[in-house]
Amino acid sequence: MLAVRKHPFHRPPWKTMLTNQCARSCFVNSGQEIVSVDHIDCGRLIGWYKSLNEDAGTISIVIGDNHEMEIAANLPRQDVAMAGYGAPECGFDLVFQPPLPVSTRIAIISRGTGKELLSAIVYDEGMIMQSGNAAAEEPVSLFGVPSVPAPQEPFSERGVAIAGNNLILFDISDLVYYIGHHDNLTGIQRVQSCILLAMLRHGIYDRRRLLFLSYNNHRGHFIHISVEFMSALLEDLLRPARDRRIAYSREDAKVGLLPQSAPLHQSFGALAGQSAVLCLLGAAWVNRDYFRRVVELKRVLDLRFAMVVHDLIPIYARETCDQGTARVFTSFLKRALRNTDLFFAVSQNTARDLQRYAEEIGVAAPPVIVTQNGSTFDEFIAAGAPPSPLFMERIRKPFTLFVSTIEGRKNHIFVFRVWQELVKAGVDVPDLVCVGRLGWRAEQFLSKLTETNNLQRRIHILKDVSDEELDWLYKNCLFTVYPSLYEGWGLPVGESLAKGKLCVTSRTSSLPEVGGDCAVYIDPNDTGSAIPVLRRLITDAAWREGLEHKVVTSYQPVSWRTVAERVITGCLEAGRKPRTNIFPTIDCGQEYCFGALPDALSDRLGEEMMAQILETRRARLTSAYLSDAAFLAAEEFRIGESWCEPESWGVWSRYPDAGLGFLLPQEAQGGVQACLLLNVPDPLRGMSFHIEEDGEILAAGYLNSEEVFVTFRMQPRHDAEGRVLPSRLMVRTRHDPAKQAELRAIDARGIGLGFKRFLVNRFDDVLGRLEVMERLSMRALEKPAG
């Protein structure tokens, strides 16, 4: 009757969203024993148990009138240990198979005293507490966080800073991948972790309406992670690596997996009908097919999409970053501008850059909310012990501090040249301490360091510096420098000023927004004008101290709580917008290419470059050349999960079926002729296939060649109010396990048919239809060069 689960606790977060008047959790402390029920319904009982007597770890459960059993409470519960209840081996997780009948009574009995600790009447949606010899305390859920009453309509504002009824789903995939590879959070990953922690610590939004998502790259779908687990993990990541308590597999994290998670699609039924917002705080541009996932979620759920733009460096400071990054980021942003309902920008400058880029590529300027970033991480870091004496002895005073990844854009070579000129002029310069990992395009700076023996041992590079060590460096430096050429925000400037230290920075991009009138500004391209400013800061203590006094008395830091509140407010605003681009509208006569969007950057020159552009943009079925929209819309035609990422020639579906979805235009009332060009892998040659819409066969035939061209007629469908309904096509081949194995042998993705081109013409557009047939006849379906 009972199955004992052998994995750590997981309570699906949507369960708490659906509760009515029944409780799902209870915490009982008798003084000698503690039992906590975290979740209960007719199918499952989850909780933990602690005892001070010898029988710790075992309890008795009575089901109904006479069925009694003993269970071991020994599953790992790191959350319990963190809450101060001792060792983590205290959890239990039972599945009732078959499910218990409604109104079944369950009692938990102490084996040491034989007393009933608690009992409950179990329903599908929860339990009603009955009795117990120990008094029930305020319900406690995972990680000791007090349960909040189930949301009512309209949602109560009690206990939260911002009230709302939207579900907010945070895609933290890049954060999960990052902690699979690195010990400490930096950059964008640290920014998003601070926003989330501020949100959770300060109760800015009801956590029962928050979901954390990660994309499982192994299985190809989103998972949701327990909010309580993520809260504890984010807190844990603030600690030095040696002091961390939350265990997870780094190998799993590398593919997007964490403990206490489950596939998101299993909760689609429970989430249906609830207004939701998916928010991306981090970086997803390395995932070329990211927006197919977003669009698919929009189709399944009543969902809007919001995302943070941290900077447009790969577009407007392209020469300072890796060109591969510039390519993928540019393509990503083009897709984002088609599918994002609301943007967040970390600065006014970044917001202007985003709107400028939208205008340059000919799309409507997007709605943008400026969130800023927090000025310092101190609100999340408890005061720790000072750095080791060995560390402090390594740093020679006085010194100036430069906190940044060591890369070309940060302009370390500029500071080197200033320091070098000051040394030549006889100035007794302070040491320059550079804190950061080595990055992109730092060759010139590193070469100069090598040639000059670190400028006669005046310049030092420190990597993997702890928070305590960095705090000591800020407190003990003369001032900081940050002459960056371009920033989306400029965290080191705000951090320096928030710690009361003067910062010398650039009057470029967003940096004046961060520094205000408390920073000292220089031209990052003109060492001649910067040298006298830095000379005076080094040699004129009274002037420097006066500027520092202004920093201490005038600078107004931005808190991460403020940033988190702006994010939540923006998400709720996005939730009020109508859903957009769920199914793209197809243009009659426009050829669409399922291949990857061609790179905006060419690695060729002159005539070769022009030939490359013409070849990648050439249509197959018409005489036109293809715009970006012809590629991006084709990406959005794909529905379902049976797709691989686009390649230069087109895209593979996964065997045996694939779906396409779009809206036919209003002018197609008389029907259209659709044309689909397919690529056929060798194992599928000779097999039959068909194309259907809502069970109606539109076309059928055999896959007799490498390329197959299919034409079929379609008719728009309308709802009761006359609006065009989405057309959903399924392209099906016969399922054959032997063929599936053969396909997997040639490509581990399990490919099926390849999709190359698609076009529809109005049925009464005879000339358009004839052009297609003429071009196909002339080329005789020759294999294209690209």
GIFENDA-V451168 format. One line per field, one symbol per residue. psi: psi as a letter, one per 30 degrees, with the letter a starting at -180 (. if undefined). burial: # if it has 24 or more other C-alpha atoms within 12 Angstrom, else .. Layout:
psi: ???
burial: ???
This chain:
psi: ekkkkgllkkjkffeffgkcfklflkkkjfefkkkkjekkaffkkkalkklfafgkfklkkkkbffjklkkkigkkifeeeefggalfiglljkkjjllkkkgkkkkkkkfefglkelllkklegbljkdakfkkkakkkakggkkkkkkkljlkkfkflekklfkkjjkjgeeeeeeffflekklbeeeeeeeeeeeeeeghekkffgkkkkkjjfefhlklkkkeeeeeeeeeefflkefgkfkklkeeeefggkllhllkeffgeeefkfkklkkkjfbkgffjfgefeeeeeeeeeliklkklkjelhefefhefflkfeeeeeeeeeeeeeffgkfkkkkfleeeeeeeeeeeeeghlkklkkkkfallflgfffjkkalllleeeeffjklllkkjjlkjleffheeeeeeeeeeeeeggkiklljjjjllkbkhgeeeeeeeeeghhhhgfkkkklhkleeeeeeeefflellkihkfklediefeeeeefggkkkjakilbfefeefbgflkkljfgjeefeeeeeeeeefieeeeeeeeeeeeffkjlklfeeeeeeeeeeeeeefflkkkhejkkkkkfkkkkflkkkkfkkgllbeeeeeeeeefgkleflgllkleefeeeeeffklaghklkkaefbkklkkflkkkklkklefhfgllkkkkklkjleffkfllllkljhfkkfllakiflekkkkklklkkklafggkklkkjkkjklkkjeeeeeeefefjffhlbkkkdlkkkkkfgieeeeeeeeeeeeefhhkklf.
burial: ...##..############..#########..###################....########.....#.############..#.########.#...#...########....##############..#.#.#..#######.#####........#####################..##################################...####################.....####...##############.##..#..############.###############################..##...###############################.##.......###############..............##..######################.#......########...#.#..##..#.....#..#####.#####################################################.########.#..##.###.##.....#..##.##...#####################...#######################...........#..#######...########################################..#...##########.###.#######....##.###.#############.......##########....##..#......##############....##..##..#....#.....
